[in-house]
Amino acid sequence: MGMNKKAEFSYYADWAEFFFFVLLFVGIVLGVLSPNAVITYLIATASGMLAGRVFHHRRYKGRAPYTLLIVGFIMGFVIGTFRGERTISFLLFVLGGVFSYYLFDKKILKDTVY
């Protein structure tokens, strides 16, 4: 029952898993290359705000693949953070995401989707 099939990568079926690992790597690189704690915290907050925008944009559609991508990035970023506290970086990411989602929800920030 399908045991003879070769394991192959199907982009349309597995794109979220592929980009999970890409963003995990990007997060690790950003965490390692941030020169000090302030820059680390700014990157975490800005990334959280981008995640909040994605969640707001996808609120009535399927969010699971995008959640996987965001989790991959923040996992990599927290793993790669050596300057500054990892818990503070994670909390700033979450707070930035909640704040951004709130601003988009109340129409304080507007988004143009192309």
FILUM-37986 format. One line per field, with one value per residue (C-alpha): x, y, z; residue in one letter. Coordinates in Angstrom, 3 decimals. Layout:
X = [X	...] .
Y = [Y	...] .
Z = [Z	...] .
residu = [A	...] .
END
This chain:
X = [0.000	2.339	5.432	7.226	7.043	10.220	10.200	10.288	9.791	6.618	6.834	3.083	2.474	5.575	6.336	5.601	8.009	10.727	10.377	10.159	13.764	14.784	13.364	14.819	18.233	17.559	16.495	19.666	21.802	20.000	20.321	24.025	24.812	22.971	25.750	24.181	21.108	19.301	19.491	18.400	15.349	14.511	14.711	12.486	9.887	9.884	9.617	6.731	4.989	5.372	3.963	0.984	0.360	0.443	-1.977	-4.333	-4.175	-4.867	-7.448	-10.316	-8.198	-5.923	-3.236	-1.490	1.313	2.042	2.051	4.608	6.789	6.582	7.372	10.366	11.733	11.276	12.748	15.829	16.097	15.848	18.368	20.792	20.424	23.613	23.473	20.541	18.085	16.308	13.109	12.989	13.492	10.637	8.343	9.083	8.272	4.920	4.124	5.045	2.757	-0.171	0.333	0.521	-2.549	-4.457	-3.384	-4.466	-7.713	-8.658	-7.711	-5.036	-2.581	-3.759	-2.388	-2.402	-2.579	-1.423] .
Y = [0.000	2.700	1.055	0.951	4.717	6.702	9.440	12.619	16.268	17.783	21.573	22.149	19.665	20.319	24.021	24.894	22.281	23.410	27.068	26.102	24.921	27.892	30.343	28.321	28.818	32.517	32.999	31.351	33.529	36.723	35.771	35.040	38.132	40.657	42.743	43.577	43.020	46.162	45.118	41.596	42.981	45.298	42.407	40.295	43.073	43.873	40.181	39.825	42.766	41.132	37.904	39.828	41.291	37.806	36.483	39.395	38.979	35.234	35.394	33.945	31.635	28.709	29.758	26.464	26.724	30.323	29.458	26.762	29.303	31.806	29.144	28.059	31.589	32.350	28.994	29.705	33.267	32.265	29.453	31.841	34.640	34.942	38.640	39.413	37.187	34.574	34.815	38.578	38.134	35.629	37.830	40.877	38.791	37.787	41.306	42.783	40.282	40.981	44.738	44.617	42.392	44.841	47.839	46.151	44.953	48.453	49.846	52.097	50.504	49.776	47.213	47.102	43.595	43.268] .
Z = [0.000	-1.165	0.332	-3.005	-3.550	-3.152	-0.543	-2.558	-1.810	-3.181	-2.976	-3.024	-0.230	1.881	1.446	5.077	6.423	4.017	4.983	8.666	8.419	6.282	8.833	11.702	10.110	9.411	13.035	14.311	12.037	13.102	16.756	16.461	14.390	16.571	18.113	21.481	23.625	22.440	18.793	19.771	21.556	18.636	16.177	18.436	18.753	15.027	14.147	16.561	14.951	11.538	12.977	14.368	10.932	9.388	12.012	11.419	7.661	7.920	10.724	8.675	6.545	7.324	9.780	10.466	7.855	8.801	12.485	11.716	9.898	12.748	15.339	13.265	13.128	16.815	17.820	15.735	16.980	20.626	20.118	18.411	20.964	22.987	23.801	26.031	27.838	25.759	27.789	27.323	23.573	23.436	25.539	23.371	20.296	21.784	23.016	19.621	17.917	20.235	19.941	16.144	15.904	18.128	16.027	12.798	14.366	15.565	12.129	13.628	11.201	7.703	5.318	1.542	0.148	-3.433] .
residu = [M	G	M	N	K	K	A	E	F	S	Y	Y	A	D	W	A	E	F	F	F	F	V	L	L	F	V	G	I	V	L	G	V	L	S	P	N	A	V	I	T	Y	L	I	A	T	A	S	G	M	L	A	G	R	V	F	H	H	R	R	Y	K	G	R	A	P	Y	T	L	L	I	V	G	F	I	M	G	F	V	I	G	T	F	R	G	E	R	T	I	S	F	L	L	F	V	L	G	G	V	F	S	Y	Y	L	F	D	K	K	I	L	K	D	T	V	Y] .
END
